[in-house]
Amino acid sequence: MSSQTACLEVLKAGPGLTIQDMGRHGWLSYGVSRGGAVDREALYEGAALLGQGADHAVIEMPAFGGEFQVHGDFRIALSGAVMPAQLDGSKLAWNASHNVCDGQRLSIGSAGTGVYGYLSVSGGFQTPLVMGSRATHLAALIGGVVQPGDNLLVGGDPEATATSVCLPQATRFNGGDIRVVPTLHTSLYTQSDIERFENTLFYRSLRSNRQGVALDFDGAPFTADSHQNILSEPMISGDIQMTGDGYPVVLQSECQSIGGFARIAQVLPCDLSKVAQAASEKPLQFKFVTLEDADAAQQAHDTEIQTLGRRVEPLVRDIAEIQDLLSFQLISGVVTGRE
């Protein structure tokens, strides 16, 4: 099968699988937020593993993966939340790229570390472009979830048999400190509430989704002075919005475009993936930083992301897990001892 007709057939799909990319920009004034992957770092990792740009469409898998039939020869990359993966029953390393061949079956299980896993393919998934992006935006009714029976076209791959490579395992799946800066509403909270906010351990709620990570915590709700008189304002991902009952929600990529709840703080973009990938048992603690420190942290993060390709290394596989040595070019054939 040629690269033009290569595709991934969906046999089984976990709940909420969607096609995502870096999102669509410039539509906020029309009521459409950026959307795109909630863990943008995972897209950069997948791109580095495949040696391509990070603007290609991928499958985002919240907590559960699926089963897929391979049609054609191309490469895949697995990044984000660590999920058990197999190709025709053989284990696949995570945070790595792999060659897949026509007729093989790819299986991806549930997340053991983190929340959102990502399946990238060489050339990206060729779903229709809508407003300059292939990203599914469920809240805006753009696209829909990936379902069994879907045939997802795969872009061309001039290096379909390239050597598999890997990246060091990411560390953003354990929660921890999340850096924030003040918003126009921070001053509506008392100093004691700000200090309590910084000293509180928050945990991902089951009410979380692509629109926002809702947080549970012990203690009294956080209520701002005059919070009921706040005018509706534009909202962006990273805003920490306090609901009417005083519980925080960290807005994610598919958040609403406008809202009237108080925003106690804004998460640095470089820490948003940590929030998105924190499972319910991983505590999050917010720490205010200066704008100067925030700018330095973001620049360092951007540099690290742009240089991911330098950290890619050949994937060393355990021979005991390779069922077909010939297909991995570990041996070139069989010879006799009479030559």
N, C-alpha and C positions, 0 to 999 in steps of 0.2 A: 504494500500500500504506500503511495507517495506521501510526502510530507503535507501536500495540499489536502489530502483526505484523511489524515491521521485524526483520531478522536479518542475520547475516553467515554465509554458507555457506562452510565450509572446503573448498577444492579441494586444496591441498597444505599440509603442515605439517612444519616442521623438527622434529628430535628434541627432546623435552622441553618442548614448548609446554604451558602450563597456565593455567587461570583462577586469578587471585590477587586478593586485596584486602589490607587491613591486618592480616588474620589473626584468629584467635579467641583471646580472652583468658579466663583463669580456669579453664583445664583442665589446667594443669601437674601438679596433684596427681593427676590421673587418667591421667597418662602421655602427654598430648598437648601438645606445645610450641606456641608461638604460630603458627608458620607464616606464611603470607602472603608478599607480595613481598619479595625480598631487597634490592631498591633501593627503599625506601619514598619517597625523594625524587622518584623518577620518577612515582609515583602523585600526589604533590602537584602536580608540574608538569603532568601530564595534566589534573588537576582544574582548575587555574588556567586552562589553555588553553580548557577547555570551560565555564568558569564554573559549576562544580558542586562538591559536596563530595568529599573524597578517600576516602570510604568505598565508592565504587563499584567493582565488579569489572572487571578488565582482563585482557588476554592478556599473559603474561610469555613472552618469546622468548629463550632462552639461545643466543646466537651465531647462530642462523638464524631467519628469519621464515617466510613461507609465502605462499600465494595464496588470495584470498578473493573470493567473489561477493557483491555488495551487493544486498540486497532491501529496498526502502524508501528513504526519504530521511532522513539523519541526519548527525551530525558525528563525526569521529574526531580523535584527537590522538596524535601520535607523540613518545615521550620515551625517556629512558634511552640505552643504547648506540646510537650512530649507525649506521643501516642504510639502504641505498639503497631508496627506496620509489617506486612508480609507481602512478598511477591511470589506467587505460586507456592505458598507455604514456607518460603525461606525468609528469615528475619531480615529486615532492612534497618540500617542505622538511621537515626534521626539527626537533624541538622546536617544533612548530607544530600548529595545528588546521586541518582541511579539511572542506569540505562534500562528501558523497558522495551519489550519486543511484541510484535503482533501476536495476539492470542493469549497473552499472559493475564493473570488476574491479580489485581492489587487490593489488599484488604487493610483498612486502618481502623483501629479500635478506639477506646475511650481515653481521654486525657488522664495521665497519671500525675503530671506536673503542669501547672498552668491551666488555662481555660480554653484559649483559642489556638487551634492548630491550623497550619496552612499547607496546601498542596499546590506547588508551582509546576508549570510545564514549560519546556523550551518553546519560545515563541508566544507564550501566553494563550489563554483560552479566547477563541475568536467569537465571542458573543456580540450582539449588535451594540454599536455605540449610541448612547442616548445623551444628548447635551454634552458631548465631548468625553464621555466616560463609559466604561462597561460595568461600573459598580452597581450592584443591586441596592436600592434604597427603599426598604419596605414601607417606612412611614410615608414616603412620597409616592408610593405605588409605582415605583420604577423597577421593573423586573420582578422576580419571584424566587422562591426557594428552589434549590436543586432537588429534583425528584427522580425516583427510579424510572428508567426508560429514556431519560435525557441522553443525548449524544452530544458531548461538548467538543467542538472542533479545536484542534491544537495547531498553533502556528508552526511555521517551518523551522527545521533544525539542521543547519549545515554540519553540526558536530554530533550527530545522533549516536555515535559510538565512542564519544569522548570518555576518558578515564573518570571514574567516580571520585568526587572530592567531598571534603567535609569542613566544617567550621567548629571551633571550640564551643562547647555547650554554653548557651546563654544563662545568665544568672538573674534575669528580671522576673522570675516566677515565684519569689518568696516573700512578696510584700515588702515591709520595712518602711523606711523614711521616704516621704513624698514631699518634694519641695514645692512651695506655693508662694505667690506674691499677692499683695492686697488688691482689692477691687474698689470701685466707687462705693460699695456697700459695707466694706469691712468696718468702717468707722461707726456704723449703726449698732455694732455689738460692743458691749462693755469690755473693758480690759480683762476682767476676770473671766468672761466668756471666751475671749480670744486665747487666754492662757489655758483654759480648760480644753478648748478645741485642740491646741497643740499637744496637750498631755493625754488625750484620749486615744485609746486603741479602737479603730474601726474595723468592721468585718463586712465582707461582701454579703449582700442580702439575696435571697432567692428571687426578689423582685427585679433584679438587674437584667438588662438586655443591651442591645446595640445602641439604644438611645441614652442610657446612663447606667452607671454603677451605683445602685442604691446601697447605703451603708447602715448597718446596725451598730449599736454601742450601748454601754451601760451608763446610766445617769440621766439627768434632766435634759429635755430638748433644748435646742439652741434657738432662741427667739430674739430677733432684732427689734430695736426701737423703731416705731413707725413702719414696720415691715408691710403693713396692709395698705400703705399709701404710696408704694413704689410704682412708678409708671412702667409699662412694658417697654423692654429694651432688647436690642439684638443679643442673641446668645451664641456662644461658640463652644466647641469641645474643650474640655478642661475647666470650664466654669464649675465651681462647687455651689450648687443651688440648694438652698434650704426650703424644703417643702413647708406647707402651711402648718404641719404638726411639728416642725423643728428638726426634721431628720435630713441629713445631707445626701445629695445625689451628685456624683461626678459625671458631668455630661460627656458622652462619647460622640463618635463621629456622626451618628445618625440623630443627633439631638434636634430639638425644635429650633426654629430660626429666631423666635422671639419669646420673651417670658417676663413675668412680673414678680417673681419671687426674689428675695434677697440672695445675693451671691457673696458668701463670706470670704472666698479666696479663689484664686485661679491657679490650677496645676501647671507647672512648666511643661511645655510640649515634650521635652525629653524624658519626662517621668510618666507620661500618660500610658505607655505600654505596660509599666509596672502595675498601674491601677487596673487596667483591663485584664491582665493575666493573673491577678491575685485571687486564688481560690478562697472559698468561704472560711477556711481554717487559717488563712494567712493574714495577720494583722497589718493594718496600714496606719501610719502615724504622720500627720501633716506638720511640716516645719516651714515657717515663714523665712524667706531669704530676701536680701536686698536686690534691687533691680540690677545692680552691677554684678552681683554673684550669679543671678539668674542668667544674665547675658553671657557670662563666661562659661557657665555650665552648658548652655545650649550650643555655644560655638564648639566646645570640646566634643559634645555629643555628635554634632553634625560632621565634624572631621572624622570621628571614629566610624560613622556610618558610611561616609564616602570612601573610606579606605578599607572596607571589609574585604575586598578582593585580595588584598595583600596577605590576609590571614588564612586564605583557603589552602588546604593541604590535601594530598592524595589520600583516599580512603583505604585503609588497610583492613581487609576482611579476614575473618577467621575461616581458614580453609575447610574446617569441619562443617561449616554452615553452607558451603557452596556445593550444590548438587551436581552442577554441570560445569566441570573445570574448563572444558573447551570453550564455552561461551564467555568465560572471563579471561581467556588468553593466558592462562597460567601454564598450560602445556600446548604444544603445537600439533600434537598427533602421537601416533604410536610407532615405534621403531622396533626392529628385531635386533637381537644380539649377534647376527651373522653378517652385518654390514662391514 
